[in-house]
């Protein structure tokens, strides 16, 4: 684009309803908004990109649970 543009990137973070299961997030840069539009776990990054430039968002999660707990849906 010949001019700066504003971009909104959405992603989601698992939300635990169990006190034995915790979710920690790492992000660079940090999201602009958490629980976007009052939706638990939805993250938003609002970025203004200069002409002819790109931007990388690094995002990861760590799940912590008791050793005997089986968590489905995630690779170990």
C-alpha positions as CSV (number, residue, x, y, z in Angstrom):
1,X,0.0,0.0,0.0
2,X,1.2,3.5,-0.7
3,X,0.0,4.7,2.7
4,X,-0.1,3.3,6.3
5,X,-2.9,0.9,7.0
6,X,-4.5,-0.2,10.3
7,X,-4.7,-4.0,10.7
8,X,-6.5,-5.9,13.5
9,X,-5.3,-9.4,14.2
10,X,-7.5,-11.8,16.3
11,X,-6.4,-15.0,18.0
12,X,-7.7,-17.0,20.9
13,X,-6.3,-18.2,24.2
14,X,-7.7,-21.3,26.0
15,X,-9.7,-20.3,29.0
16,X,-9.6,-22.7,32.0
17,X,-12.7,-23.2,34.1
18,X,-10.6,-25.5,36.4
19,X,-8.4,-24.1,39.2
20,X,-5.9,-27.0,38.7
21,X,-5.4,-26.1,35.1
22,X,-3.6,-22.8,34.4
23,X,-2.9,-21.1,31.0
24,X,0.0,-18.8,30.6
25,X,0.6,-16.7,27.5
26,X,3.8,-15.3,25.9
27,X,3.4,-12.7,23.2
28,X,5.6,-10.2,21.4
29,X,4.2,-7.7,21.1
30,X,1.6,-8.0,23.8
31,X,-2.0,-7.9,22.6
32,X,-3.7,-4.5,22.4
33,X,-6.9,-6.0,23.9
34,X,-7.7,-9.1,25.9
35,X,-11.2,-10.6,26.0
36,X,-12.0,-8.6,22.8
37,X,-15.6,-7.6,22.5
38,X,-16.3,-9.2,25.9
39,X,-15.4,-12.7,24.5
40,X,-13.2,-14.6,27.0
41,X,-9.9,-15.7,25.6
42,X,-10.1,-13.6,22.4
43,X,-7.0,-11.5,21.9
44,X,-6.6,-8.5,19.5
45,X,-3.6,-6.7,18.2
46,X,-4.3,-3.4,16.5
47,X,-1.3,-2.4,14.3
48,X,-0.6,0.5,12.0
49,X,1.6,-0.8,9.2
50,X,3.8,1.7,7.3
51,X,3.9,1.4,3.5
52,X,5.7,-1.7,2.2
53,X,6.4,-3.2,5.7
54,X,5.3,-6.3,7.5
55,X,5.1,-7.1,11.2
56,X,5.5,-10.4,13.0
57,X,3.5,-11.4,16.1
58,X,5.0,-14.2,18.2
59,X,2.4,-15.9,20.4
60,X,2.5,-19.0,22.5
61,X,0.8,-20.7,25.5
62,X,1.9,-22.9,28.4
63,X,-0.6,-25.2,30.1
64,X,0.1,-26.3,33.6
65,X,-1.7,-29.2,35.3
66,X,-1.1,-31.8,37.9
67,X,1.1,-34.7,36.6
68,X,-1.7,-37.3,36.8
69,X,-4.2,-35.0,34.9
70,X,-4.9,-36.0,31.3
71,X,-5.4,-33.0,28.9
72,X,-6.9,-33.8,25.5
73,X,-6.6,-31.7,22.4
74,X,-3.0,-30.5,22.9
75,X,0.2,-32.0,21.7
76,X,2.8,-32.8,24.4
